[in-house]
Amino acid sequence: DAKTTQPNSMESNEEEPVHLPCNHSTISGTDYIHWYRQLPSQGPEYVIHGLTSNVNNRMASLAIAEDRKSSTLILHRATLRDAAVYYCILRDGNFGNEKLTFGTGTRLTIIP
Amino acid sequence: NAGVMQNPRHLVRRRGQEARLRCSPMKGHSHVYWYRQLPEEGLKFMVYLQKENIIDESGMPKERFSAEFPKEGPSILRIQQVVRGDSAAYFCASSPSFGTGGLNTEAFFGQGTRLTVV
């Protein structure tokens, strides 16, 4: 399975933007970049995913490097409810290989 | 459209008993994944199923654990003769099928079943 590298933890002030980095230097052409988050005592929650182009949705933006070896999840205005562990995952787009392999993620703390 | 439903939310079993965990995927989803999360640890993949087929069981322990996803009804994760080390949160996820060519979708997770073995 292709691997990702994320900082163990990050802090951000409430109502400020947050940039969560992820390195995936061994990404293959069929790998999609997915981001999930897990709030305390809850199941993981899908945030966003992309292949090559930057993506925006109501929760966040995903900026993908031109060589696809890194990406950044952007929360435009952090709230206390965004405190969670954020996982950057490479998901193979080929049938049979699509399982999500979770690493240790980045624990995001929001400071009021 | 209801989300992924897991039941029970909490399950207590004595050592040696059987545990049955159920997962109803979102409507129209034919792919189910099971994960285990030990206390203060990350999520570990266990098994990936389609209707009536096991696609990938590389994360399943070799003994006591089994999973099924029948044509009708929920997916079941079964743990026989539970031991204290099986105490964990078990999460199920579902996603829709996609054709060849790698059309990719997100997976939706349930709230989990927290198994406690006493």
HADDOCK unambig.tbl for C-alpha pairs under 7 A between the chains (distance, minus, plus):
assign (segid A and resid 42 and name CA) (segid B and resid 111 and name CA) 5.64 0.50 0.50
assign (segid A and resid 43 and name CA) (segid B and resid 91 and name CA) 6.74 0.50 0.50
assign (segid A and resid 43 and name CA) (segid B and resid 109 and name CA) 5.90 0.50 0.50
assign (segid A and resid 43 and name CA) (segid B and resid 110 and name CA) 5.88 0.50 0.50
assign (segid A and resid 43 and name CA) (segid B and resid 111 and name CA) 4.71 0.50 0.50
assign (segid A and resid 43 and name CA) (segid B and resid 112 and name CA) 6.18 0.50 0.50
assign (segid A and resid 44 and name CA) (segid B and resid 109 and name CA) 5.97 0.50 0.50
assign (segid A and resid 45 and name CA) (segid B and resid 108 and name CA) 6.91 0.50 0.50
assign (segid A and resid 45 and name CA) (segid B and resid 109 and name CA) 6.59 0.50 0.50
assign (segid A and resid 46 and name CA) (segid B and resid 106 and name CA) 6.71 0.50 0.50
assign (segid A and resid 46 and name CA) (segid B and resid 107 and name CA) 6.90 0.50 0.50
assign (segid A and resid 46 and name CA) (segid B and resid 108 and name CA) 6.74 0.50 0.50
assign (segid A and resid 93 and name CA) (segid B and resid 102 and name CA) 4.20 0.50 0.50
assign (segid A and resid 93 and name CA) (segid B and resid 103 and name CA) 6.59 0.50 0.50
assign (segid A and resid 93 and name CA) (segid B and resid 104 and name CA) 5.79 0.50 0.50
assign (segid A and resid 94 and name CA) (segid B and resid 102 and name CA) 5.18 0.50 0.50
assign (segid A and resid 96 and name CA) (segid B and resid 55 and name CA) 6.16 0.50 0.50
assign (segid A and resid 101 and name CA) (segid B and resid 45 and name CA) 6.59 0.50 0.50
assign (segid A and resid 102 and name CA) (segid B and resid 43 and name CA) 5.97 0.50 0.50
assign (segid A and resid 102 and name CA) (segid B and resid 44 and name CA) 6.90 0.50 0.50
assign (segid A and resid 103 and name CA) (segid B and resid 42 and name CA) 6.91 0.50 0.50
assign (segid A and resid 104 and name CA) (segid B and resid 42 and name CA) 5.99 0.50 0.50
